[in-house]
């Protein structure tokens, strides 16, 4: 490792420690991006995602009782199944971000793996703040062997040596391209190395209550924001409630606000070279539209507020992703899904940590990762959790293709902008979220708020170079 790399790493870690005390708290949401709920003024320079003192990890997830369905058979292509006849046992720890009903089927998939290979034990845990915990646990040789998280953290985690590239263990880009969807492949490759295996793709769309929202109020062109504003205005006038609740419009959440900015032509918040796009004419147009849309929407929002509004009949729709479907089904909401705007497309991945290598678990960890992202497992999970598989064969599975939820969110993803996985990606969240909230609340004019966001992003990125 050269001196330049050590210098960059040292700078990042020092910045992290200095800024940890003032970093805003973030709400844990099942998305591919952080979503701070309280934010400083948009003029404050953001920091790369940093870690305050680590929080205590949640207790290991208890696996549900095995279902009557037989476990998915698994024949690996690049890894080797563990030889449980040799007497060696493996105890793996996996940290993840899954929760609620969404987690149940995933837990069962790992239970099935352990049934096939009884010499392997997989402890699933969800830390209260995985990012904070990782930066102290892994360097100390503690924490997970496997990390299930979003692809936009790859650059930061790889730079700090928390995760390791898979190229050394037989994973090639040719194989990756032959198995997974193009956007998913691009999402796990950084510095021309492979840093994880993709499980699912995610994008947000309008999930609406069919019992409240007549089709005439729904967008027919997902890029026509003027028409969408007209329909939202008419709906509020006719029904007395907002047409849609979006936790990024009324809260500081750049991920959920992305369909608006990208829908107006902003190419991305920050590109791979560290260039920001928040002071462009397209961004200003999006800001002007936000001022108008705020007049027919809830003034304050969050994931919880939007969920309660949709389920309680206080809003016609929630601008959200496939992770919300299980709870809507449980609440017996008669829902439909339509694309709107150009959302971020995030890729959920499984990654191997440095711990796995240090513990000699790398071979079985790769096998677990390949199993979990396999076509059979992801097709099965998709039909339960309505996720969009990153595995091409899973996406083409007849049962998956027949799912209207997957079809609708897939259409939304086709419109979207891939999530960046470079270290620069961490500079975008707080400035864009804060600027959007300031515009929404009328505290700053769109141009002033977005210019402040641009300056804050540029300052943060300058500190990374």
C-alpha positions, -999 to +999 in steps of 0.1 A: +000+000+000+016+033-010+021+064+011-006+083-009-032+057+000-022+058+037-023+096+037-058+096+022-071+070+047-056+089+076-072+122+065-106+105+061-105+089+096-094+122+112-122+140+095-146+113+107-135+117+143-137+155+143-171+157+127-187+128+145-199+149+174-218+173+152-231+149+126-269+148+125-287+117+137-300+095+109-332+075+109-328+038+101-349+032+070-349+001+047-336+021+017-303+021-002-294+055+012-291+073+046-321+096+055-313+122+082-344+135+099-329+165+115-305+186+096-284+218+100-289+247+077-281+239+041-251+263+042-233+240+066-206+220+049-213+182+051-188+156+059-184+122+044-205+096+062-188+095+096-190+075+128-197+087+163-193+062+191-206+028+180-240+018+192-248-016+206-257-042+180-292-057+180-296-092+193-292-119+167-323-125+147-342-157+157-349-178+127-385-188+122-395-224+122-387-241+090-415-242+065-428-273+048-413-263+015-380-280+007-348-258+008-336-245-025-310-269-041-277-252-047-249-259-071-222-232-069-204-219-100-174-200-085-173-212-049-173-246-033-199-260-009-185-266+026-175-302+033-193-309+065-179-345+067-145-332+075-154-323+111-147-285+107-174-261+118-179-225+108-196-198+128-203-168+106-217-134+116-237-114+092-247-078+097-277-065+077-303-038+074-335-060+069-364-057+092-401-066+098-419-091+076-393-085+049-367-102+071-387-133+078-383-149+043-346-139+042-340-155+076-356-187+063-333-187+033-303-188+056-320-214+078-323-235+047-286-231+040-277-242+074-300-273+070-281-283+039-247-276+055-250-282+093-214-274+099-222-238+092-239-215+117-250-180+105-258-154+131-279-126+116-277-093+134-289-058+127-268-031+146-286+000+155-261+019+134-242-005+112-219+023+097-208+035+132-203-001+145-183-012+114-156+014+117-147+003+152-155-034+152-137-046+120-103-029+127-105-046+161-112-080+146-147-080+158-181-078+140-193-095+108-178-119+083-205-109+058-221-075+053-255-071+037-258-034+027-263-010-002-238-006-030-232+031-024-211+023+007-186+002-013-161+030-020-159+041+017-157+006+030-132-005+005-110+025+010-109+018+048-102-019+043-134-030+059-145-051+029-123-070+005-125-075-033-137-109-045-114-111-076-088-130-056-114-158-049-124-166-084-151-140-091-146-124-125-164-096-143-172-120-171-189-143-148-206-114-130-220-101-163-233-135-173-253-139-141-265-105-129-283-075-145-261-047-160-269-020-135-263-045-106-229-054-121-219-018-124-230-012-089-205-036-073-175-028-094-152+000-082-116+007-091-120-022-116-124-047-088-155-066-076-165-057-040-197-077-036-224-098-051-257-080-059-290-094-045-317-069-055-323-037-073-345-009-058-362+022-070-392+041-056-426+047-073-460+059-063-478+032-042-514+043-040-546+033-023-569+021-050-599+027-028-590+064-026-573+073-058-592+072-091-569+065-121-576+100-134-554+114-106-524+092-115-495+102-137-496+088-173-462+103-182-437+099-153-416+128-166-444+153-168-442+171-135-466+199-145-493+175-152-486+157-119-489+190-100-522+196-116-535+162-106-522+166-071-539+200-068-572+185-082-570+156-058-566+177-027-594+200-038-617+170-044-607+147-015-594+172+011-561+152+015-528+152-003-524+129-033-489+118-022-466+117+008-429+115+002-405+114+032-379+134+012-404+162+006-410+175+041-380+158+056-343+159+049-339+129+026-320+132-007-327+097-017-365+101-017-363+135-033-342+122-062-371+114-086-379+151-088-343+164-094-334+137-119-369+139-135-361+176-143-328+165-159-302+166-132-279+138-143-269+128-107-261+147-075-224+139-077-206+120-104-176+096-102-152+125-107-166+144-078-185+170-099-218+182-083-249+193-103-270+212-078-265+247-092-277+238-127-307+251-145-323+217-142-319+217-104-333+252-101-364+242-122-369+212-098-366+236-068-393+259-083-416+230-088-410+219-052-423+252-039-456+247-058-459+211-049-454+218-012-487+238-012-507+206-019-487+183+004-479+176+040-456+201+055-437+176+077-429+141+066-410+110+076-412+073+067-435+067+097-457+098+089-461+087+053-469+051+062-495+062+087-510+087+062-514+060+035-527+033+058-550+057+077-565+073+046-548+107+052-529+106+019-537+089-014-502+075-021-467+071-007-437+076-028-418+046-017-401+013-027-407-024-027-397-028+010-430-012+019-453-038+003-452-064+030-466-040+056-493-027+032-504-063+026-505-069+063-526-038+067-549-050+039-545-019+018-558-023-017-527-008-034-515-001-069-481+011-082-472+036-109-437+051-118-432+088-113-399+107-119-365+093-123-355+076-090-321+065-077-315+028-085-298+013-055-284-022-054-284-042-023-253-064-020-236-089+001-199-082+008-170-101+024-153-083+053-117-084+062-127-104+093-137-133+071-102-135+056-085-130+089-106-158+104-100-182+075-137-181+066-134-166+031-143-198+012-175-206+031-184-169+031-182-167-007-203-199-009-230-183+014-229-151-007-232-170-040-261-191-025-280-161-013-277-143-046-285-174-067-314-174-091-334-200-071-331-182-038-337-147-052-367-159-073-382-175-041-376-143-021-390-121-048-423-139-048-426-133-010-411-099-005-418-084-040-381-075-045-366-069-079-339-096-083-304-085-095-300-121-108-310-122-145-324-157-143-344-149-112-359-118-129-370-140-158-385-167-136-422-171-146-434-166-111-414-134-107-423-120-141-460-125-133-457-103-102-473-069-108-453-054-080-419-064-095-431-053-129-441-019-117-410-012-096-389-027-125-404+000-148-395+027-122-359+014-121-357+015-159-362+052-157-337+058-129-302+069-122-278+043-108-265+049-073-228+058-072-205+036-052-175+059-050-164+076-018-177+109-032-213+096-029-212+103+009-209+141+002-244+144-014-269+133+012-269+160+038-266+190+015-293+179-009-316+168+019-311+200+038-316+222+007-348+204-003-362+208+032-353+245+033-371+250+000-401+229+012-404+249+044-400+282+026-369+291+046-347+297+015-355+304-021-347+275-044-316+291-060-301+301-026-307+267-011-293+248-041-263+271-044-256+264-007-259+226-014-235+229-043-209+247-022-213+223+007-208+193-016-178+208-033-162+216+001-167+181+013-153+166-019-123+189-018-115+174+016-116+139+002-091+146-027 
